[in-house]
Amino acid sequence: MLWIYFLVAGLLSTVLVAVLRHYALANSLMDMPNARSSHSAPTPRGGGVAIVISFCIFLPFLAFFELVTWPFTISLLGAGVGIAVLGFLDDHGHVAARWRLLGHFFGACWALYWINGLPAIFVFGKEFYLGWFGNIFATLYLVWMLNLYNFMDGIDGLASIEALTTCLGAMLVYYFSGFEALIWAPLLLVATVAGFLFWNFPQAKIFMGDAGSGFIGIVLGILSLQAAWASPSLIWCWIILLGVFIFDATFTLLRRLARGDRVYEAHRSHGYQFAARLYGKHFPVTLCIGLINICWLLPIALCVALYGLDGPLAVLLAYSPLLFLAVKFHAGELEGVKKQHRVK
């Protein structure tokens, strides 16, 4: 009967998106196209709040029935709701970058407190317990996860497809490696994101907004750290499954930093954004990224969990083609530079 529980969560998300879309249209809460946009028509925003509400309503029931622990639930709810509220305020007006970042660090610290920080990790076959340094690294990891998810939420359906394929991939890893008890929170996120995707599938009728993208980003980060407590190899599986988002966002950030750009300003120089402009549509890019996740990254993650493939080596293997794609699609370059390349 559990399938009914998750079906209802997904249906609630779908209905709430419809309500939020009506609210956005009535209150002119629109994402207007500009020089940094990847869309051409005014579109309502803020639909990701439906994911937040649905997930947070149903998650405590999983804890009540002992499918997840209460500390883990408190970690997700406290950090997730805090980040979502901050994103919601930014969607409705503007919150200065320094205050947003302070809130992000507070949410990450809250999450780590309840899940006991970063466990020991295995690197090239050796176990490392990093203590306080590990907790600092884990804090930076969570803050980067929620921000990169915001950066990568720039074309129709992409953030939703990434969440769905990553969580479904993680659930398969859990199932085949004997950690079935970990599947419930990712499954709930799948249900609520699928409800939103009904409205966000190309061509999108509403956008997720910072509230939804930041919420998903930190939830995925917390899920990966929870998995590491169950088995050190599982965090490498998550880093592999999230490879497209992690690599495109990080590669783009590093190139912009090297060029001296103001990295906190909006831009459209991610590889997926160049690809969307090249093909003239969002759907092919979103579809291809979903296929990369399923056909390339998932098998490597399974090899780590089932056959003992070393985590860092597996990450290098998984990310190698992503480097090729980042270079091919000019991730991190100025758009004018890309045009010069095409003229040549």
C-alpha positions, 0 to 999 in steps of 0.5 A: 500500500505504500505506493498509494502514499507516494502517489498522493504526495505526487498528486499533491505536488501537481495540484499545488503547482496549479495553485501557485501558477494561478497565484503567480499570474494573479500577482505578476510573479513572472520571470521576464526574459533578459540577456541572461535568460534561456527562455523567450516568453514571460513565465510564472515562477515559484512552482518549486514551492509545491515540491517543498510543501509536499515533501515536508508534509509527507516526510514526517510520516516516513519517520513516524512509521520508522522508515527514516530516522527522526534526526535525519528528518529534522536535518532535512526539514530544518535545512530544507525549509530554511533554504526554501524560505530564503529562496522564496523571499529572493524570488519575490524581491531581492535578498543580498548575496551575503545574506543568502550565503549566510543563510546557506551556511546556517542551513548546512550546519543545521543539517550536519549537526543532526546527521553527525557530520561527515563520516570516514571516507575511503580514498584509493582504498584507504580510510580517512576520518577528517574530524573538524576539517571534514565537517568544514568540507562537508559544510562547503559541499552542501552550500555548493550543492544547493547553489550549483543546483540553482545555477543549473536550473536554467532550461525547461525540465532540467532540474527536475530530470536531474533530481528524478534520474539521480534519485532513481539511480541511487535507489537502484544502487541501494536495492542491489547493494543491500541498503533498501532501507535508504530508498524512502526519502529519495522516493518521496523526492521523486514523487514530489518532483514528478508532480512538478515536472508535469507543469515544467516539462518543455515547454514549461508553464511555470519555473521552479524558482530559487525556493525549489532549486535550493531545496532540492540541492541541499536535500540531495546533498544531505541524502548523499551524506546520509548514504556515506554513514551507511557505507563509505562507497555510497557517497561516491555513487552520489557524486557520480550520479550528480556528475553532469550538474557538479561538473558543468557548474564547477567547470564554469565557475572556475573558468569565470573565476580565472577570467575575473568575472563577478561570479555572483552575477547572473549569466548564461555561460554554462555548457547546457545553456550554450547547448540549448542555444545551439539546438534552439530547444530545451528538450533535446538538451534535457533529454540528453542529460537524462540519458547520460545519467542513466546510460553512463553515470548509473552503470559506473555508480553500480560498479562502485557499489557492487564490484568495489571499483574505487570511488575516486577512480570511478569519479575520474572515469565518469567525469572524463567525457563530461570534460569533453562535453564542457569544452565542446559546448564552451562552458564558462566562456563569454557568449561573444567568444562562442560566436567568434568560434562559430564565425571561424 
